[in-house]
């Protein structure tokens, strides 16, 4: 396959800070792969993509968000069966350098600054995917300013990505499907049993594979999602804590308190008090 280097000045003017594209991918591989002198991220909005990246070919389902570095060599192809639509945003290296210089301690060696042969890839689903799509779509008509691209990138990295599924190299497709399913109340209310059923594999095999690729057990993975669901309701409603616990599929309130404290560092009551402080009409 032939190779090219793409340049940022081919896509944006001197006074612009980013380029936005929303497009249908072709079902054929491009005639050449490419690297570039800019940073890039893309989100699989619909369908499924085949992504050839740094000598490896991977299948990316809907909700995949990939942070591409300038040195990454890659190319796209839509799934022949499902097609593929992506959202693509590119921006100057100076912008990434500024963000890392200012927020590097918080962002760490992740996202555009991950070390290793493959770029950081995340799988979004449910409300997180909707947030990513909506915030990305807003960029289509936004002024192409530095403030706008920095605000967008920080929102993705600090509000959308948090607790998303990281897709390590070689993650089985069935495990990706189970992780997506675990974001739905129908599955996470059943705990690890719901996760295993969604995986469609034997219990022991699911446990081994989940630990290998995600670094946690199915129970720990599902409980993280349950507590995120609980935190959302604690911070936005006056529902009794027992009702929220039951809505997470946890009947033992003491166990619910322990799980919540393990994740957030305080009790559900303390979390609610802190996140419901009203600066306009304080009690």
ChimeraX attribute file (.defattr): number of C-alpha atoms within 10 A of each C-alpha:
attribute: neighborCount
match mode: 1-to-1
recipient: residues
	/A:1	7
	/A:2	8
	/A:3	12
	/A:4	11
	/A:5	12
	/A:6	14
	/A:7	14
	/A:8	19
	/A:9	12
	/A:10	7
	/A:11	13
	/A:12	17
	/A:13	12
	/A:14	7
	/A:15	9
	/A:16	15
	/A:17	21
	/A:18	25
	/A:19	19
	/A:20	21
	/A:21	15
	/A:22	16
	/A:23	12
	/A:24	16
	/A:25	20
	/A:26	16
	/A:27	17
	/A:28	12
	/A:29	16
	/A:30	15
	/A:31	9
	/A:32	11
	/A:33	18
	/A:34	18
	/A:35	21
	/A:36	19
	/A:37	16
	/A:38	21
	/A:39	23
	/A:40	21
	/A:41	18
	/A:42	21
	/A:43	27
	/A:44	23
	/A:45	23
	/A:46	17
	/A:47	20
	/A:48	24
	/A:49	27
	/A:50	21
	/A:51	17
	/A:52	17
	/A:53	20
	/A:54	17
	/A:55	11
	/A:56	11
	/A:57	13
	/A:58	14
	/A:59	14
	/A:60	25
	/A:61	23
	/A:62	19
	/A:63	25
	/A:64	24
	/A:65	27
	/A:66	21
	/A:67	21
	/A:68	26
	/A:69	23
	/A:70	18
	/A:71	15
	/A:72	19
	/A:73	19
	/A:74	20
	/A:75	18
	/A:76	19
	/A:77	20
	/A:78	23
	/A:79	19
	/A:80	14
	/A:81	9
	/A:82	13
	/A:83	16
	/A:84	25
	/A:85	20
	/A:86	24
	/A:87	21
	/A:88	18
	/A:89	21
	/A:90	21
	/A:91	24
	/A:92	22
	/A:93	15
	/A:94	12
	/A:95	19
	/A:96	18
	/A:97	14
	/A:98	12
	/A:99	14
	/A:100	17
	/A:101	10
	/A:102	11
	/A:103	12
	/A:104	14
	/A:105	9
	/A:106	10
	/A:107	16
	/A:108	12
	/A:109	13
	/A:110	15
	/A:111	19
	/A:112	21
	/A:113	18
	/A:114	15
	/A:115	11
	/A:116	7
	/A:117	12
	/A:118	18
	/A:119	21
	/A:120	22
	/A:121	23
	/A:122	21
	/A:123	24
	/A:124	27
	/A:125	20
	/A:126	12
	/A:127	11
	/A:128	20
	/A:129	22
	/A:130	15
	/A:131	17
	/A:132	23
	/A:133	17
	/A:134	11
	/A:135	16
	/A:136	21
	/A:137	15
	/A:138	12
	/A:139	18
	/A:140	15
	/A:141	8
	/A:142	11
	/A:143	14
	/A:144	19
	/A:145	12
	/A:146	15
	/A:147	11
	/A:148	14
	/A:149	22
	/A:150	17
	/A:151	10
	/A:152	15
	/A:153	19
	/A:154	14
	/A:155	15
	/A:156	17
	/A:157	13
	/A:158	12
	/A:159	13
	/A:160	19
	/A:161	19
	/A:162	11
	/A:163	15
	/A:164	18
	/A:165	18
	/A:166	18
	/A:167	20
	/A:168	15
	/A:169	13
	/A:170	8
	/A:171	16
	/A:172	13
	/A:173	13
	/A:174	14
	/A:175	22
	/A:176	19
	/A:177	15
	/A:178	21
	/A:179	25
	/A:180	20
	/A:181	20
	/A:182	28
	/A:183	22
	/A:184	15
	/A:185	17
	/A:186	13
	/A:187	22
	/A:188	25
	/A:189	23
	/A:190	17
	/A:191	23
	/A:192	22
	/A:193	16
	/A:194	20
	/A:195	29
	/A:196	23
	/A:197	16
	/A:198	18
	/A:199	21
	/A:200	13
	/A:201	14
	/A:202	10
	/A:203	15
	/A:204	10
	/A:205	11
	/A:206	22
	/A:207	18
	/A:208	14
	/A:209	17
	/A:210	21
	/A:211	14
	/A:212	13
	/A:213	16
	/A:214	17
	/A:215	12
	/A:216	15
	/A:217	17
	/A:218	26
	/A:219	16
	/A:220	15
	/A:221	21
	/A:222	24
	/A:223	24
	/A:224	18
	/A:225	21
	/A:226	27
	/A:227	23
	/A:228	17
	/A:229	19
	/A:230	21
	/A:231	18
	/A:232	12
	/A:233	17
	/A:234	22
	/A:235	16
	/A:236	11
	/A:237	11
	/A:238	11
	/A:239	10
	/A:240	11
	/A:241	18
	/A:242	14
	/A:243	14
	/A:244	25
	/A:245	24
	/A:246	15
	/A:247	17
	/A:248	23
	/A:249	19
	/A:250	19
	/A:251	14
	/A:252	11
	/A:253	15
	/A:254	11
	/A:255	12
	/A:256	25
	/A:257	17
	/A:258	14
	/A:259	19
	/A:260	23
	/A:261	16
	/A:262	13
	/A:263	13
	/A:264	13
	/A:265	12
	/A:266	14
	/A:267	17
	/A:268	24
	/A:269	12
	/A:270	13
	/A:271	17
	/A:272	20
	/A:273	13
	/A:274	11
	/A:275	12
	/A:276	15
	/A:277	12
	/A:278	10
	/A:279	7
	/A:280	6
	/A:281	6
	/A:282	7
	/A:283	6
